[in-house]
């Protein structure tokens, strides 16, 4: 039977069309919204519109009008609403909106399966193992953005999200992601919220969006008096109309309620509303009185039905109402609902569910329903959902609100629901576990379960970004765990040490771990390895790896003696990273080779237990300038971490990948990885981790943005601010990056002060692996301020440090420092030679961004020395590398230093038909590299290289590799002639 006919909806429908009534006093706001819709998809158009105003100010009415206009213009419109009593239902706001999408589209191959958690909500989660394939909530956000993009491709899309001040944490984090990474195409999100009830996280996200241009803010003010009276109270005596308007303070909902009361016999002086005189349910008291008056005429059955609708929320279907309204007949229920609909207290949505007319009315009915009655309705809903096979995640809301004391069965449901959403909605998981723990009896029989659930809640808090709360909870757990709970305590200590590190308290983490390792009896081997690795990581963060080198070796020995391959990989990888930081290149290579050999032989499920080992290995290889291996291990780690929900390692892996792409001159993809790392770091809530990710973003922006752009400097400043007074080495790194960006921006004094603050006069406060690069910057600052003697000392130190490490890139930085001195002394030929040697130093590792930079510096000096032909050759390669890699700064620099000899018109050759990538491959063929070697050097597949070669042969009309090599050689000789 059609639900709408069953409930007599056909006759009642006109009363529920909000747009059928006049929109009063919002013409300017509506015009502005419509203008945004008209230019969707164009540059500079905001991705989100933020409508803010007090309760009853007309936000929902304005949204309705906008949605109606958008539909008239042929756009797809999705509308969702957050609700006051479902604030722990994950993604409820977005799920409500996606309920309007054609089911056939949602079930099609165009929709990523990973997005099902948001698109279908909790009812899409089936079974206790559900959701385990989707543990990467940030991947989930990208998938939802992809769905929005595809919906927008059809005809444009408007998604309207109402009452966002009540949104669940998962919905708010998803919205934050959309603000930071606006959805492409003709897609607009319009959100409405109450200003004073807006959570801090939402307010901060929207403010950042306003600052970046992604969000357009629209504050709704009180309605103008004259327009309001003319539209709504023209039939009233002017004096009464004016008094009623003044009582309403220009609030549309208040005004209509007052007019309704007046027309039904109340005096215009009878009720005075004050916007800030709120009840416990956040309903202004005067308005509450008026709304409650509407309920006084209801029969007992009608009142119970309205109460059931208020309590059931999204589950207020006709079938559920039949089960929860008491022992009345279907006919009585039909009459009840019909009467409530005719009074415009109930309205039916497009999905067949009933709802009260306004959220304020729902709040009043809910809060004025007896607590025992509310619990009874929630319990009935939970039982019915269980009977129909609903997941624990869908039942959790009603189970929680039905509890009046400890119930093991209900606790099991909430614990299962927490496990189901632990990775995609950790804040909800933490809340559900807190509900269980607060009710659990403090008895020996429950002690073990209490400890396990407390540890699970601490993990959920950590994943959700509540690091301090997680740390404090772990301290409580550790203090309660006696000798019988040693295993649980050590797991808590390992997690607590991670929290301390993320909070910038690495010394505290070190002390905590050392004390536990010194206990007698000591930990069993598995935990000894885990604690030993955590100790090594804490030491790396405080630039004190040599202090724990012996402990890492003992950890390695324990892992090997007990056949713990994962622990062995971890100890080898961590040791490699520690040695690489300390500039002990030979030891780092030996350990990295051993770690890679073991890791490559293990399956992904094996490595899942200790995914951090791939973080350490990738970073060690990156510091050793083995960029292809570093990227390979970072990509594998990312895949494992996303599938297993290990959010805390994602920023490290993404930053290592961004660092590799930066050095190998793939700036667009480098920035993409850096920005994803930043987003996750912000969600985790670690200031130190945020500072770390912003360091790489700043360096990438420096090269990616045009000359004179200030975004890199601003990002570096934010990194320093995020690090604050931390003793973490990331704070030193942030200060050094600020120094480098300040130097490029033309402020040598600030640059020098920053780097010396981070490392001291001889940079001994910095790890050896970063010193040559920082010394090169210091040489530049010293020359700029006229301290040539100090520049010479720093250049000599750079050479000494680089020679000790024996790495090509470090030598390149030292050579540039020497070249800068030669340039200052006017020896252009020597400077050109040193800059060119620096460029050559980067070639073996594939660090093409620094090769291009060095070549451009060499170009200027070669031309000054009169070697125009060499200047042209170096300039051409540098420009090609910069343009091909998206290094806008270097491309702009190339345009400035372009050799005069290069502009001479020469006859076109067959090589001029080649693209930048094809020319690069042809040059490598001429150097004698095989297809596989070219693929490895350029980070391409072998098949891609073969495809490019086929195009090269066709364009140049050469039949073989040897003929192509000959052609390239002749072209090079012609350029020199």
N, C-alpha and C positions, 0 to 999 in steps of 0.2 A: 504494500500500500504506500502511496506517496505521502511522505510525512507532512508535507505542507497542506495537503488536502485533509488528512486525518485530523490535524489540529485546527481546521477552519482558517487556514492562512490566507486563502485567496481574498477573502473579504477584508482581512486586516492589513494586508501588505502595504497600502499607501501610507499608513501611519509610521512605518519604519524607514521610509526613504528620507534620510537626513537632508539631502539636497533639495527636497521638495519645499523646505522652508527657506525664507529669505536669509542670506548671509549678510549680517549687519556689521558695518563699520570695519570690514576687513578687505575692502576693495584694493587698497595699495599692496597689502601683503599677497593677495591672490594674484594680482597683476605681476608682481615680482616672481612668484613661483612659476606662473605660466611662461614668463619670458625665459626662465632657466630651462624648462622643458623644451622650448622651441629651439634651443641651440645645443641640446645634448650631443656629446661626442666631439665638440669643438674644443680647441685649446683654450685653457683658462676657465673652463666651466667647472664649478665646484662639483665634487662627487657626492657630497652629502649636504643636505639642508637641515639645520638644527632649529626647531621651533620650540621656544621656551616660554613658559607662562605659569601663573598660579592655577590651582584647581578651579575648573569651571570657566577659564578664560577663553575657551573656544578653540583649543588646539585640535581636538578631534573633529569638530565641525569644519574647520579649515582644511584638515586632511581629507575629509569626505569630499569637499568641493574640488580640491585638487585632483583626487583620484577620478572623480566623475569627468572632469575636463580632459584628463589624460586619456581615459577610455574613449571619449568622443573623438580624440585625435588619433585613435588607432594604436595607442601604446598598450603593452601588457601591464597590468596593475596587480601587485601583490600587497596584501595588507595584513599585518600582524599586530598583536597587542600583548604587552607584558601585563601580568596580573599580580595583584598584591599578595596573594596567599600561595603562589606557586613559584616563589623566588629561588627555589632549589631544584627546579626541574630543568635539566640542561638544555640549552638552546631553545627554550620554549617560545621565545619571541619570534625567532626566525622560522621555527617549525610551523607556527601558526600562520605565518605569511606564505610559506611554501605549500600549505594546504590548498591554496587557490590554483596551483599549477596543474595543468593537464596531467593526469596519471600516466598516460601513454608516454609523455615526454620524460617523466621521472624514471620510467622503467626502460627507457631506450638506452642504446649504447652511447649516446651523447652525454650521459650523466655518469660521472665517475662513481663507482660503488662506494668509495671511501666517504662520499658526502652523505650517505644514507642516514647517518646519525643526526644530521641537521634537517635533511629533507623530510624524513619520516618520523623523527622524534623517538621517544622511548619505546613506542609500540613497534618500531623497526628492529629492536634488539630482542633476540630470541635466545633463550637458553642461558645457562650459567657461564658458558664459554663465549658468549657473544661479545662482539666488540674487540676481541683479542687480535684480530687482523688489522685493526685501525688504532694504533697506539700513538701516532704522530698527529697531535692536535693541530700543529701548524701546517702540516700537509692537508689536513681536513679543511683548514681555512682557505688554503689555495684552491682546493677542489670546489668549495662553495663559490668562491670568486669566479671560477671557471664556469660554473653553472649560471651564475648571474650574467656573465659575458655572453653566453650562448642564448640565454633568454632575450637579452638586449639586441642580439643580431637579427631577431625576427622582425621586430617593429619598434624597438625601443622599450625600455622597462622602467617603471617607477615602483620601488618598494617602499611602502609607508609603514613605519614601526611606531606605534603609539604607546604612551605611558612608559617610556623607557626608563624612568626613574625606578621602576619595579623590576627591571630585567635581571635575570639570573647572571652570575659571574661569567659563565661560558659565553652567553650572548654578548656581554659587554666586551669580552676579550676578542671575539670575532669581529665586532664592530670596530674596535681599536685597530685590528689588522686591516680592515677595509679602508679606514681613514689613512693609515700609513702607506697602504699600497692600493690606491684607488682602482676600482674595477674599470677595465677598458671598455670603450664603445659607448653606446647610447644607454647608459645605466645611471639612474639617480636614486639614492637612498634619502628618504625624508623621515626624520625622527622627531618625535614630540615628547616633551618631558616637563615635569614641574621643577623649576629652578631650585627651590629650597630643599627638595627631597632628592636631588640628584647625587648619586654616590661620587666620591672624590675621583675615583678612577675614570668614570665617564666624563666628568667635567674636565679633567685634565686632558683626556684624549680629544675631546671636542675643541678645547682651547688650542691644543697643538695643531689641530686641523685648520682652525681659523688662521693661525699664524702662517701655515704653509700654503694656504689658498685652497685646500681640499674641502673645507667646510664653509658654508654660508650661514651665518647666525641670524636668526629672526626672532626678536623678543616681542611677544604680544602684550600690548598695553591695554589699560581699561578702555572700554568703548566710549566714544564721544557722546556727550549728553544729548545734544540736539538730534543727532542721527538715531540714537537709541529710542528716544521718545517718539520721534516721527515714525519709525518703523514698527515699534512694538506697543506703544502706549498712546497712540493718537486719539483713542476713544475715551481716555481718562481725562478728568479735570486737570488742567495744567499744574495746579498746586500739588495734587496727589501724585501725578506722574513725576514731578520733580523730586518730591520726597522719597518716592520709591527708588528712583535712580540714585539718589544720594545714599540711601541705605545699601544699595547693591554695590556701591563704589565702582560702578562701571563693569562689574563682572557679569558676563552674559547669562551664565547659568543661574546665578543668584537673582538677577533681574527677572528672568522668566519665572522662577519659583515664587518670587514676591508678587509678580503680576497674577500668577495663577491663584495664589492665596487671596489677593485683593478681589479678584473677580468672583471668588467663592465666598465672599462675605467678610474677609479680614480687613482691618483698618490699615491705611497706608502707614500708620505709625506703629502698627502692631509688632513688627519684627525688624530689628536693625542688625545687619550682618557686618561682621568685622573679619577681614581676610586673614588675620593672624591669630584669631581666637579659635584654636583648633582643639578638637577632642582627641582622645587617645588613638582613634582610628584615622587621624589626620583629616577628618571632615570638619570644616568650620561649624561651630556650635549652632549658629543661627540657621544655616542651611540645613544642618542635620535635623533641627526641629521641624522645618518645613517638609523635608523628605519623609521623616517618620510619620508626619500627619497623614501622608498618602497611604500608610499601611494600616491606620486605625480602622478603616472601613472594611478590611478584609475579614473573611470568615476564618475559623481556625484551620480548616483544610487548605484554604488559599495561602494562609500564612506559612503553614508547614511546607507547602510546595515552593514558595518563594525562598524559604530557608534552605531547602534541598538544592535549589539552583545555585544559591550563593555558595554553599559548601562544596558542591561537586565541581564547580569551575568548568574546565574543559571537558569534563566527563558528564556534563548535564545533557545527556541524550534522552529522548523519550523513554527508551528501554530502561536506562538507569534510574530515571525519575520514578518509574513504576515500582522499582524495587526499594526505593529509599523514602517514599512519602508516607508509608504506613499502610494500614489495612483498609484502603479505599478501593472501590471498583474502578475499572478502566473508564467507565462512563463518567464517574465523579472526577477522575483525573482530567478527562477531556474538558469537562465544564470548568474545572479549576484553572487550567492553563489558558483556556479561551478567555475567561474573565480577566485574568492577569494581563493577557496580551491586549485586550480591549482597553484596559486602564493604562496601557503603555508602560507597565512595570516590567514585563518580559518581552524580549524580542528574539526571534529565531534567526540564526546566522545562515549563510549559504551552505554550511556543512550539516545543517539539520540539528544543531545543538542550540539549546536555549541559554540565554544570558539576561541578566538584569540590565535595565536601560542604560545605566551609567556606572562606572567603577565606584563612584562615591556612594551610590545606592547599594551596591553589593557590599561595600565595607560596613555600612550601617546595619544591613540585614545580618551579615555574618557576625559582627560583634554583639548584636542584640539577640542572637540565638543562644540558648543555654549551652554551656560547655558540654554537658552530658549528651545533648541532642546532636551537637556538632560531631562529637566522637562517634556516636552511633551511625551517623550518615557516612563518615569517613570509613568506618569499619565495614559497613555494608558495601561500599564501593570497592574497597580493597579485596573483600571476599569474592565479589562478582568478577573483578579483573583476574583474580587467581583462577577462578573456575573456567574462564574463557582462554586461559593460557598466556596471559600477559606476562611480560618479563618483570623481574624484580625491580628494574629501573622505572618501569611505568607504575608499578604498585607503590613505590616507596613513599610518594607524597601522602597518599591516604593512610598508609601504615603508620608513618611518623605521627600524623595528626590524630590518629585514633588511640595512641598510647596514653595510658594513665598510670603506668607502672611497669616493672620489669616483666618482659614476656620473651622467652628464648626463641619462640617461633618468629615473632616480629623482628627480633634482633638479627636472626639469620637472614631474613629478607633484606633488611637494611644493609647488612654487611655484604651480601651478594650484590646489591645495587651499587654499593660503593666500589666494589671490585670492577663492576661493568663500566663505570664511568671514571675510573681513577686516572686514566690517561687523557681522555678528551675533555673531562670536566672535573679536574682535581678539587676545586673548591667545594663542589657538591659532595664529592666523595668524603672530604674531610668533615663536612657538616654532618653527613649521615653517620659516620663513625663516632662523632662527638655525641650524637643523640644516644647511640648504643652505650657508649662508655659512661655517660652521665647516669643512666638507669641501671647499669650492671651492678649487682651486689658486690660489696668489698669483702669477699670470702675467699679462703684458700682454694676452694673448688673452682673459682673463676679467675684465679691469679694468672695462670698461663695464658688463657684466652685474652684477658685484659691487657697483658703485656704485648701480645702479638697484634692486637687491634690498635694499641697505642703507637706501636712502631709503624703500622700501616698508615695511621692518621698522620704521623710525622712525615712520612714519605709523600703523602698527598699534599700536605701543606707546603713541603719543599717544592714539589713539581708546580704547584699553583703560585709560587712566588712569595709565600709567607715564611721567609727564611728564619726570622727571629722567633716567630711563634713555634716553628718546627724545632729550632734549637732548644728553646725553653722546655718544650714537651719532652725532648730527648734527655735533657738534664734530669727531669723528674723521673723518667723511666730508669735511667742509669742509677739514680740514688735508691730506687726501690728494689733493684735486681740484686739479690744476694748471691751466694755461691751456687745455689741451685739454678739460678737464672743466668749463669756466666755466658752462655752462648748468646742469649738474647741481649745481654748487656754489651757484648763485643760488637754485635751487629749495630746496636744503637750508637756505640762509640764511633764506628767507621762512618756512619751517616752523619753524626754530630760533627766529626772532623771536617767533612765536606761542607756542612753548613757554616762552620767557622771560617773556612777558606773563602767561601763565597761572600761572607760578611766582612772580609778583609782582616780576619783574625788568625792568620797562619801561625804565628807563634803559639797561640792558645791551642790550635789544632795539634801542633807538634808536641807540646807538653802533654796533652791528653793522650795521644797515641803512645808516647814513650812510657808514660806511667802504666798504661795497660800492658804493654809488651814486657815490662819489668815485673809484673805480678807473678806470684808463685801460688799455685801452679800456673804455668803459662798457657796461652791459647793453643787449641789443637791446630794442626798444620794448615788447614784451609784458612782459618781465621788469622793465623800468624802471617800468612802471605798477604791477605787482604789488608791487615793493619800495617804491615811493612811497606806496601805500595802506597798506602795513604800517607804514611810518614814521609816517604820520598817525594810525593807530590807537594806536600806542605813545605818541605825544605826548598824545592825548586821555586816556590812562590816568594820565598824570603831571601833568595840569592845565597843560600847556604847549603847547596848540594854537597860540597866536599865534607860537610859535617856528618852526612848520613850515607856517604858512599859505602862504608863498611856494612851498614844495615841493609842496603840494597843487595849487596853481595851475599849476605846471610839469607835474605829473603829468596834470592835466586837458588841458593844451595838447598833451602828447605823445599822449594817447589820441585827441584830436580830429584831430590831424594825420595819424594813421595809421589812421583809420577804426575805431578800437577802441571800439565802442558800449558793451560791457560795462565797459571801463575808464572810459569817460566817465560812465556811470551811477554807478559806484563813487566816482569823484572828486567828483561833484556831491553824492551822498548823504553822503559823509564830510565834505565841506566844510559842508554844511547842518547836520550834527550838531555839528561843531566851533563854528560860529557860534551855534547855539542854546545850547550850553553856555556860551559867552561872553556870552550875553545880547544878541547882535547880531541882533535879531529880523528886521529888514528883509532883511538879507543871507541869513539862514537861510531865510526864506520864498522868496526868489528862487531860491536853489539847490535847495530842496526841490521847488518847482514844476517846475524844469527836469529834475530827477532823476525825478520821478514821471511827467512827460510821456514821457520816454524808456522808463522801465521798463514802463509800462503798454502800450507799443507793441511790447515784446519778448515772444517766446514763453518758456514755462518752460524748455525745453532751452537757450535762449540764456542765461537768467539762472542756470542751474545752475553755470556756471563761476565765477561770482562772487556766490554767494548772500548773502554778507555785506553786499552793497550794500543788500539789503532790510532787514537788521538796522539799518544806519545810517539808512536812510530812515524806517523805522517809529519809531525812537527820536526822530529829529528832529521828525517830525510830532507825536509824543506831547508833546514838550517845547513845541511851538508850539500845543498844545491843539487840534490837529486830530484828534480821537480816532477818528472814523469812518475817515479815511484811514489813520491809524496801524494800526488793527486790520485793515483790508483788506490792507495790505502785509505785516503780520506773519503773517496767515493764509496768504497766498501763499508767503511765505518758509518757513513751517513745512511746507507741502505739498511744496515743492521739496526742502527739507533732508531731510525724512523719506525721500523717494523716492531721493535721491542719496546718502544715508548721511553727510551732513555734520553729524555729531553735535556738533561744537564750537560751531555757531551756534544749536543748539536752545535752550540756556538763555537766551541773549540775546533770541531771538524770543519765547519763552514769558514771560519777565519783562516784555517790552514789552506783551504782550497782557494779562498780569496787572495791569500798571500802568494800562492803559486801562480795564479792567473795574473796578478799584478806584475810579478817579475818576468813572466813570459809574455807580457804585453797583450793580454786579453782583458782589457779594462771593462767592457760592458758586463761580461759574465763575472768578473771580479767584484764589481759593485753590487751585482745581484746577490752574490753569496754574502757579502759584507752586510748588506741591508737585512737579509734574512737572519743572520747571526745577531744583529742589533735588536731586531724585533723579539727574538726568543730571549735574549739577555734581559730585555725590559720586562718581559712576562715573568721570568724567573725571579726578578726582584733583587738581583745582586748588583750593587753599584760597581764593585771591582770588575765583574764580568762585563758589565756595560762599558766601562772605561776601556777594557781590553778590545772589545769589538769595534768601538768607535775609533781606536787608534788606526786600525787597518782601513776603516772607511775613510778616515781623513787622508791617509796616504793615497788611496785610490782616487778620491775626489780631486786631489791636487793634480794628478796626471790626467784625469778624465775630463775635467772642466777647462774652459777656455782660460787663457792668460788673463790675470786680473780678477778672476772669480774668487769670492771670499768664503765659499761654502766649506772648503777644506780647513781654513783657519777657524771658522766657527765650530766645526765638528771637533777639532783638536781641543779647543777651549772647553767644549762640553765634556770631553773625555777627562780632562784635568779636573773639572768640577765634580764629575762623578766619582773619581778616585779619592777626592778629598784629602784627608790626612792619613790615608792608608799606608801601612808599611809593606804592602804587597809590591813586588817588582813591576806589576802592571802600572802602578802609579808612576814609577820612574819612566816606564815606556811612554806613558801618556805625555809626560812633561817633555821628553825628548822629541816626540812627534810634534808637539806644540812648537818647540824650538825650530824644527826643520821647516814647518809651514810658515812660521814667522820669518825665517831667513828668505824663503822664496817670495814672501810677500813684501820684502824690502825693509825688514826691521832687524838688522844684525844685533843690536844691543839686546833686544828682548830674546832673540834666538840664543845668544850666548849665555845669557842669564839662566834661561830655562834648562839648557843642557847641563851646565855646571851645577845647577841646583840638584838635578837628578843624579849626577855621577861624581861630583867633586872635581877638584882641579885637574886630576889625571884620569878621571872617569873610573876610578877603582870601585866606585859604588855600583857600576853597571857590569853586567855579565860580559865576559870577553867577546862573545859572539856578536854583540852589537857595537862594540867600541870603534872599529875602523870607520863605519858609516857615520857615527856621531863625530868622530875626529875630523872627517872630511868637512862636515858642516861647520865645525868650529874653525877650521882653517879659513873657510870663506868668510866667517864673521870677523875673524881677526884681521884679515886683509881689508875688509870693508871699514873697520874702525881704525885702521892704520897701525896695528900692533904686529908688525911683520916678524919680529923675533919670536913672538909667541906662536904665530902661524907656522913658522919653520919647526918649532919644537913639536907642535901637534902633528905636523906632516910626518916628521921622523917617527913619532910614536905610532902613527897609523901604519907606516911601512913595517915597523917592528912587530906590531900586533898581527898584521895580515900575514907576514912571513911565518910567524909561529904557527898560525892555524893552517896555512897551506891551501886555502880555498880560493878559487878563481875570482869569485865576486868580491871577496874581501880585498884581494890584491887590486881589483879594479877600482875600488873606493880609494885605496891608498895612492894609486897612480893618479887619480883625478886630483887628490890633495897636492901631490907634487907638481902636477901640471898647472894648478892654480897659482902656485908660487912662481913658476917659470913665466907664466903669463903676466903676473904682476911686475916681474923684473924686466919685461919687454923682450924676452927670448921666445918669439913666436914659433920658431922652428922646433925648439925643444918642447914647448907646450903642446904643439900639434902632435909631435911624436908620442908624448906621454898620454895625451887624450886618446890617440888611436890605439896605443897599447892597452889602455883601459878598456876600450871597446872590444878588442880582441880577447881580453881576459874573460869577458862575459860569454863569448860565443860558445865555448864547450858545454856550458851548463844550459844554454838556451835562454838566458836572462836577457831577452832582446829589448826590454824596455830600457835597461841601463846601457845596453850596447848602443841603442839609438840616441840616448841622451849624450853619451860620451862622443859619438860621432858628430853630433851637432856642435859640441864644444870644440872638437878638433877641426871642423869645417872653418870656423871663424879664424882660428890660428893658422891653419894651412893657407888660407887666402891672404892673411896678413904677411905670411912668409913668402908669398909669391907663387905658391904651388897651387895654381888655379885648377889644374886638371884633377889633382888628388882631392881638392876641396869639393869639386863637383861630384866625384865618385862617392865620397863619404856622405855628402848631403843627400844624394839620391837614395842610397840605402837607408839612411836614417829616416827620411821622409816616408819611404815605403813602409818601413816597420811601424812608424808612428801612426800613419793613416790606417794601415791594416789592422792595428790593434786598438784603435779607438782612443789613442793618447792625444787628446785635443791640445793639451798644454804643449806637447812636443811638436805637434803639427803647427801650432801658432808660432812657436820658436823657429821652426824650419822656415816658415814664410818670412820671418824677420831676417834670418841669417842667410838667405838664399844667395849662393855665389853669383856674381855678375856673369861669369863665363857660362853659367848654366842656361842663361836665357837666350844664347845664340841659337838662331833657328837652324836646325839641321834637317837633312832629308829623312823622312820617316822610313823605318825599317819594318820587317815582318815582326820584330819583337814588340813594336809599339801596339800591336793588336792584343797583346797578352794583358790579363788582369793582374792586379798586384799579387794575388796568391799564385797565379800561374808563373809570373816572373820569378817569384821567390823559389818555387819548385824547380824551375829551369836552372837557376843559379846553383842549387844544391846538386842537381844532376851533373852539372859541369864540374863540381867539386868531387865527384866520384861516389856520392852516397847512393845506396840502394833504395828501392821503394820503401822497404820496411824502416830503414834508418831515417828517411825523410818523414815518414808518418810519425815516428817516435819524436823526432825533433820538433815538428810542427803541431803535435797533439791532434793528428788526424788519423782516420782509419786507413789501412793500406788500400782499400777499394777506392776511397776518395782520392788518394794520390794517383792511382791508376786512371781514374776518370779525368783528373786535371791533365795528366800526361797525354791522354788521347786528344784533348782539346788543344794542347800545345803543339802536338805533331801536325794536327789539321791546320792550325793558324800559320805555323811557320813553314809548312810543306817539307819537313824533314822526316826521314824514314826510320831513324833509330836514335838510341841514347847517345851513341858516339857522335852522330851528326849534330845532334842538339848541343852537345858539349863543345864541339868545334864552333858552332854558330855563336854560342855565348862567349867563347874566348875571343873570336874575331871582333865581336861587339865591344868587349872590354878594351881591346887594343885600339879600336877606332876612337873610343872616348878619350884615350890617353894621347892620341896622335895630335 
